[in-house]
Amino acid sequence: MKMNPCELTASITAAANAVACKLSDDELALLAAVLVQLGDTLATIATQRAICENIKS
């Protein structure tokens, strides 16, 4: 999937608004925390892969 940055951020904003409308404040806060942790973990994995790839090279 290839989008330009403006399309990507607009899509993410639309998805966030759609999800937020369906959740309570507590549910929304929990989902936000879970997604932050998911993003941080994915970034850690990507960084570790890059480091391992650089070591191989």
C-alpha atoms as an extended CHARMM CRD file, in Angstrom:
* protein
*
        57  EXT
         1         1  MET       CA              0.0000000000        0.0000000000        0.0000000000  PROA      1               0.0000000000
         2         2  LYS       CA              1.5400000000        3.2700000000       -1.0640000000  PROA      2               0.0000000000
         3         3  MET       CA             -0.0110000000        6.6040000000       -0.0570000000  PROA      3               0.0000000000
         4         4  ASN       CA              1.3680000000       10.0640000000        0.0650000000  PROA      4               0.0000000000
         5         5  PRO       CA              1.8590000000       11.4560000000        3.5900000000  PROA      5               0.0000000000
         6         6  CYS       CA             -1.2460000000       13.6660000000        3.4610000000  PROA      6               0.0000000000
         7         7  GLU       CA             -3.4800000000       10.7480000000        2.4460000000  PROA      7               0.0000000000
         8         8  LEU       CA             -1.9880000000        8.5780000000        5.1610000000  PROA      8               0.0000000000
         9         9  THR       CA             -2.5220000000       11.1220000000        7.9520000000  PROA      9               0.0000000000
        10        10  ALA       CA             -6.0420000000       11.9110000000        6.7330000000  PROA      10              0.0000000000
        11        11  SER       CA             -6.8920000000        8.1940000000        6.7570000000  PROA      11              0.0000000000
        12        12  ILE       CA             -5.4950000000        7.7460000000       10.2440000000  PROA      12              0.0000000000
        13        13  THR       CA             -7.4520000000       10.7590000000       11.4980000000  PROA      13              0.0000000000
        14        14  ALA       CA            -10.6660000000        9.4330000000        9.9600000000  PROA      14              0.0000000000
        15        15  ALA       CA            -10.1030000000        6.0060000000       11.5170000000  PROA      15              0.0000000000
        16        16  ALA       CA             -9.3880000000        7.5500000000       14.9250000000  PROA      16              0.0000000000
        17        17  ASN       CA            -12.5680000000        9.6180000000       14.7880000000  PROA      17              0.0000000000
        18        18  ALA       CA            -14.6420000000        6.6040000000       13.7500000000  PROA      18              0.0000000000
        19        19  VAL       CA            -13.2550000000        4.4840000000       16.5810000000  PROA      19              0.0000000000
        20        20  ALA       CA            -13.5180000000        7.2760000000       19.1880000000  PROA      20              0.0000000000
        21        21  CYS       CA            -17.2230000000        7.7370000000       18.4730000000  PROA      21              0.0000000000
        22        22  LYS       CA            -17.9130000000        4.1390000000       19.4770000000  PROA      22              0.0000000000
        23        23  LEU       CA            -15.9160000000        3.9610000000       22.7270000000  PROA      23              0.0000000000
        24        24  SER       CA            -16.3220000000        5.3140000000       26.2270000000  PROA      24              0.0000000000
        25        25  ASP       CA            -13.6220000000        7.6000000000       27.6050000000  PROA      25              0.0000000000
        26        26  ASP       CA            -12.1040000000        4.7260000000       29.5930000000  PROA      26              0.0000000000
        27        27  GLU       CA            -12.1370000000        2.3780000000       26.6100000000  PROA      27              0.0000000000
        28        28  LEU       CA            -10.6140000000        5.0520000000       24.4190000000  PROA      28              0.0000000000
        29        29  ALA       CA             -7.8160000000        5.7300000000       26.9100000000  PROA      29              0.0000000000
        30        30  LEU       CA             -7.0410000000        2.0250000000       27.1810000000  PROA      30              0.0000000000
        31        31  LEU       CA             -7.0230000000        1.5460000000       23.3980000000  PROA      31              0.0000000000
        32        32  ALA       CA             -4.7260000000        4.5490000000       22.9940000000  PROA      32              0.0000000000
        33        33  ALA       CA             -2.3020000000        3.1030000000       25.5720000000  PROA      33              0.0000000000
        34        34  VAL       CA             -2.3600000000       -0.3100000000       23.8760000000  PROA      34              0.0000000000
        35        35  LEU       CA             -1.6900000000        1.2140000000       20.4590000000  PROA      35              0.0000000000
        36        36  VAL       CA              1.1850000000        3.3170000000       21.8220000000  PROA      36              0.0000000000
        37        37  GLN       CA              2.7300000000        0.1700000000       23.2800000000  PROA      37              0.0000000000
        38        38  LEU       CA              2.2030000000       -1.6510000000       19.9810000000  PROA      38              0.0000000000
        39        39  GLY       CA              3.8760000000        1.1760000000       18.0710000000  PROA      39              0.0000000000
        40        40  ASP       CA              6.7970000000        1.3160000000       20.4870000000  PROA      40              0.0000000000
        41        41  THR       CA              7.2830000000       -2.4510000000       20.2900000000  PROA      41              0.0000000000
        42        42  LEU       CA              7.1870000000       -2.4170000000       16.4930000000  PROA      42              0.0000000000
        43        43  ALA       CA              9.7510000000        0.3900000000       16.4740000000  PROA      43              0.0000000000
        44        44  THR       CA             11.9780000000       -1.6430000000       18.7890000000  PROA      44              0.0000000000
        45        45  ILE       CA             11.7200000000       -4.6800000000       16.5140000000  PROA      45              0.0000000000
        46        46  ALA       CA             12.4710000000       -2.5850000000       13.4180000000  PROA      46              0.0000000000
        47        47  THR       CA             15.4990000000       -1.0290000000       15.1160000000  PROA      47              0.0000000000
        48        48  GLN       CA             16.7830000000       -4.4120000000       16.2610000000  PROA      48              0.0000000000
        49        49  ARG       CA             16.4070000000       -5.7870000000       12.7190000000  PROA      49              0.0000000000
        50        50  ALA       CA             18.3180000000       -2.8320000000       11.2880000000  PROA      50              0.0000000000
        51        51  ILE       CA             21.1130000000       -3.2900000000       13.8250000000  PROA      51              0.0000000000
        52        52  CYS       CA             21.3510000000       -7.0050000000       13.0910000000  PROA      52              0.0000000000
        53        53  GLU       CA             21.3820000000       -6.3290000000        9.3480000000  PROA      53              0.0000000000
        54        54  ASN       CA             24.1790000000       -3.7570000000        9.7670000000  PROA      54              0.0000000000
        55        55  ILE       CA             26.2050000000       -6.2450000000       11.7790000000  PROA      55              0.0000000000
        56        56  LYS       CA             25.8620000000       -8.8240000000        8.9740000000  PROA      56              0.0000000000
        57        57  SER       CA             27.0390000000       -6.3250000000        6.3420000000  PROA      57              0.0000000000
